[in-house]
Amino acid sequence: MSRIFYTFLYGLTLVGLFNSCNLEEIPDNSVPGGTGNASKFETSVGGNSNDFPNDAITSSDGGFVIVGYSQSFTAGDNQAYIVKLDSKGKQAWESNFGGAQDDYANAVTPTSDGGYVLCGRTRSFSASQDIFLVKVNSSGGKVWDKFYGTADSTETAFGIVPIGTNGDLLVGYLSDKGTGTSQIKFLRINSNGTKIGNKLAFSGKFGLTDMIKTSDGKIVVVGSGYADNGTVTYLARFNEDGSFIWENRYPAQPTNYTPAFDVVELSDKTIVVAGSDLGSNDHDFNLVAYNQIGTKLWHKTWGGANADELFAITLSKDNQLVVMGYTSSFSGNNEFYLSKRKATDGNQIWERNFIPIGNLWGGLTTASDGGFLLVGGENAANADILVVKTNENGEYK
């Protein structure tokens, strides 16, 4: 899942708090829990300055790959950052990429040769902001890097997925000429990073944060749609060649702030979007489910008296929803939030809150042993990337 980031640092001391939340009392015994045997750990990665995560995936060897950006390798400027951990949380390697200006990695995908391609944005190679792509091998060594853009626009890549059978990749990006309207575009590259095609897919007022390829070969993008009187959950579906199929904005008449940040497809082809909804008190957790033609199936909102937002969503081994974000409704400070929800309606199976965090963004992935890996920003000066691995019941201690 890809990330465009928020960063807030608070003067709190990092402690290993763990609580079972009661935001929503919905007893549920219809979906069995796990045995609790999946591994658990807490660690941090990064250098001697600020490091921030934007995405995390599970690797084919049972480890994890995290991408984002780091200030630890340059004098003040950000560089795209990738780090590989083994299944126990031990760092295998790390790499940073970029030039003299700011460079960011927003998403990562594995390649068939055991490497990875990360995508994001850069200002280091031209007078404007461009798409930034880097291919690394299985040891984190750079194979190639590319930047694509135009002089009169700023471009930001928000997602990357494999397509076809020849190792091609499709990069989703936004192009903005500063007119108030953005363009969704798709860049197709081969395994060497060479551009094969570029498609203008759709124009509108939106910001996009994630992209997936569905089981029927379509492309779904998610983010926020902007209007004069509010922000809505935005979802759009495209063919693999970038041609437009449909879009959905929820609610249809915006009166509030309802952004979306991540998306997942269920085994029955239902699409579920995670984000937040500005309620009467503050931000609440928000899930919206759609069918293949973009019709809303159900909507679930919950939360406490303070700010609660979802930034990531994945599927558990038993095909239920697992969401990650932050909550400040318990201690008054921002903490990791993790919850397992029914795939049929979004109702709660369990929820957890633990560990104060500083960077209110990050990633979530289902581990090969059925547990979950969460990444966020440490609550500290010169913050590292905080990595927490839970068992299948959301417990990390």
N, C-alpha and C positions, 0 to 999 in steps of 0.2 A: 504494500500500500504506500502510496506516495504522499509526500508531505510538503506543504507550504506552511511556514512556521509562525508560531507566536512565542515570544520570550518574555518571561517576567521573572525577576529574581527577588526573593524575599529574604530578610535577615533572620532566618530560622536555623536551628541546629539540626543536622540530619541525624535522625534516630530511627531505630528499627521498630516502629510502631506497627501493630497489626490488629485490626478489629474486624468483627463481623458486623456489617452495616445493617441497619433496619430502615432504610429509606422506604421500603415497600414490603409490607408484611403480607406475603402471598404464599402460604404453605403449599408445597407441591411434592407429592411422592410418586407422580406418574412417570417421571423420567429418572431412572436410576443414576446415582452418583458414581464416580470412579472409585477404585480401590485405594487411591491415595499413594500408590507406589511409584509414581513418576518422580524424577529427580527434582530437587529444589536447590536454588542458590541465589545469592545476591552478590554482584560485583560491579565494578566501574571500569570504563575504558576511556582513553584519551590522553592528552599531554598535559603540559604545565599551564595552559590557559583555557579559555572556554571552548567546549566541544558540545555539539548539539546533534541529536538524531532526527531523521525525517522518515526512515523506513527500516523495516527488519523483515527478513525472510528466513525460513528453515532451509538449510543446505541438504544436498543428497546424502551426505555422510552423517547426518543427524546433528550437525552443528548449526551455527547461525551466522548470518551476514547482516551487518548494520551499516547504513549509509547516512550521511548528513553533511555537516560542515564543521570546520575546526579553525581556531585561531592559534593553535599550539605550534604551528610549523612556520609561521611568518610573523612579521612585525606589525600586527594589527589587522591585516586583511584576512578574510575567510578563504579557506581552500576546501574543495570537495574532499570528503573523507570516507573511507571504507575500512571496516575492521571485521575480521573473521574470528569466531570463537568456536571451540569444540563443544561437544554436548554437555560438558561439565562446567562450562563458562571460562575455561582457560583460553587466553588469547593465542591464536595461531599466527596471525600477521595483521599488519595495518598499513595503509598507504594513503597518501594525500596527493591531490592533483590540482593544477591551476597555474595562474600566472601572477602578475603584479597587482591585480585588482581582485574583487570579490568573486568567488566561485562556489557553487552549491550543488550538492547531490540531493535530489528529491525522491528518487525511486531506483530500484535495482531489480534485475532479472537474471536468472542463471542462463548459461549457454550450453549447448550440447557437448562442448569439449571440456567441460568442467570449470570454465571461467565465469565471469559476470560482466554485464554491461550496466553501468549506472548512467542516469540522465539527470539533468538539472539546468542550471543557467550560469553564464559567465559574462564578466565585463573585461576580461583580461586580454582579449585577442582582437577587439575592434572598438570603434567609437560608441557602439550601442550594446545593449544586452542581447546575448545570443543563446541558443540552445547549446548545451555542453554535454557531450557523450564521451565516455571513457570505457574501454574494454580492458579488463585485467585477466590474467591467467589464474590457475588454481592456487597459486602462491601469492597473489596480490600484485604481481609485476605488470606494469603497463604494456599492453599489446598495441593499442592505438588510442588516440584521442581525436575528436572532431568537434568543430563548432560550426553551426549553421545559423544564418540570420540575414536580415536586411538592414540597410543603413537607416531607414526611416521608421523602424519599429523596434519595440522591445519584445523579446521572445523568452518564454519560460516553459520548459518541458515538465509535465506533471505526471506522466505515466509511460511505461514501456512494456510491451508484450510480444511474445514470439508469434509469428504468422507464417503460413505456408509450410513447405517441407524442406527448404534449402537453407535454413538458419537465418532467414530474414527476420527483422524486428520492426515493429510499428511504434513510433514515438508520438504521443499526444502532446500538443503544446498550444499555448495561447500566444497570439500575436496582437500587440496593442500599439496603435499609432497615436495614442493620446487624445482620441476623439470622444472617449466615453463609451465606445463600443469595441468589444474584443472579437477576435476571430478564432474559432476552434480549427486547428489544422492538424493534419497527420503526415508525418515524415516516415517514409519506408526506406530502410537501409539494409544492405546485405551484411554478411558476417564479417566483412572487413570495414564496416562503417561507411561505405560508399553510398551516397544517395541514389535510390532507384526512382523514387517518385515523391511528390509533395502535393497534398490535396487540401484545398480550402473547403471545410465541411459545413460550417455554420457560423453566423455572426449574431451577436447579441450582447447584452449587458450581464456578464457573469464572471465568476472566478472559479476555476476548476482545481480540484485537489487529488483526484484519483481516477484510474482507468483500469478496467478488467476486460478480458476476453471471455465471453460466455461459452457454455457447452455447445451451442449451435454455431459458433464461429463469429458471432457479432461482437461489436465493441460497445461498451457502456462507459460513459464518463459521468462523474458526479462532482458537485460543488455547490456554489451559491449563485442564485439569480438575483439581480439587483433591480429595484424599482424605486420610484420617488418616495414611496411611503413604507418601504420595508425591504427585507432580504428573505428569500424563499429557498427551500430545498430544490436544487436543480438536478435533473437527471435527463440524459439524452442517449439515444441508441443509434448506432451507425453500422453499415456494412463494413467488411474488412477493407474495402477499397476507399473508405472514408465517406461514402455517400450517405446522406441523412435518412433516417427512418422515422423517428419521432422524438419529441421532447416532452417533459412533464415538469411543471412548476407547482410546488405545494407549500402553502396554500395558494390557490389560484389568484386570490386577491390579497396581496401582502399587507399586513397591518403591523408587523412586528419583525423580529430578527430570528430567522429559522434557517441557519446555514447547515450544509451537509459536508462531511469530510471523508467518508470512506464507504465502500460498497462491497457486497458479497453476493454470490449466486448460490441458491440452495439446490439440492438434488432434483427438486420438482420444477426448476427453472424460475422460481420466484426470486426477485431481486430485492435485497434489503439494504437500506441506506441508514447510516449512523451519523448523528450530529447533535444539535441542540435547539432548544426552543425557549425564547425569552418569555417566561411566564410572569405571573403577578408579583413574585418575589425576586427572582433572578433567573439565570439560565437553568434550564432543566435538561435532563437526558432525553434524547429523541430518536425513535426508530420509525421508519416508514417502509412498508413493503409494497411492491408492485408486481404485476404479472408481465408477461412478455410483450404485451402491446402498450404498456405504460399506464394501465389502470391501477389506481391505488386499491390495495387489498385490506390493509389494516395500518393503524397508526398507534404508537405507544409512547407516552410521555410520562416521566416520573422524576422525582428529585426532592431535595430538601429546601431549607430556607435560604441557602446561599447558592453560589455558582456551582453548577454541575454540567459538564459537557463531555460528549463522546467524541473521540478522535479516530478510533480504529475498531474494526470488526473482523472476526474470523469465524470459522466453523470448528466445532469440537469433533472429536473422533466419532461421537454418536450423533452427528449431524444436527446439533443444536447451535444456537447463536452464542458467541462470546464477544463481549464488547469491552473496550478499554477507554479510559479518559481520565478526568480528574474530578475531584469533589472537594468543596470547602464547607460542606454542610455539617461536619461533625466536630472537627477541632477548630474550625475557623481558618485553618491553613490549607493550602492546596496539597492534596494527597493523590496517589494513584487510586484509580477506581477500576475494578474488574468485576464483571457480572456475567453469569450464564443465563440465557433467556430461552424460552420455548420458541422454536422456529415457526410454529403455527400462529402465534399471536403476540410474541414479545413479552409474555408474562415471565416473572422471575422464577428461576430455579435456585440460584444462590447469588450473593454479591459480597464483595470484600472492599475494604479501603485500607491502605497501608502506605507508609513511608512518605514524608513530605517531599515534594518535588518543586523545582524551580522553573524549568522550561516546560510550559504547558503544551507539549506536543510530543510526538514520539512514534512508536510503532508497536504492533502486536502480531505474533505469529503462533500457530499451533505447532508444538514440538513433535518429533517423531515418536516420543513415548506417551503422547496424549496430554502432556502438560502445556503450559503457555509461557511464552517469553514476552515480557514487556520492556520497553526502553523509553526513557525520558531523561530530563536534565536534572542533575544534582541540585539540591538547594544549598548552594555555596558559592563563594567567590571563586573565580577560575574553575567553573563547574565542569566536571567530567560527565560522560554519558552514563547514566544509571541503568543497570541491567538487572532485571529480576526474573528468575525462572520459578514458576509455581508448578505444583502437581495438577492433576486433572480436576481437583476440587478447588483450585484457586488459592491454595495455601503455599506460602513460601518458607515457612519455618516449621 
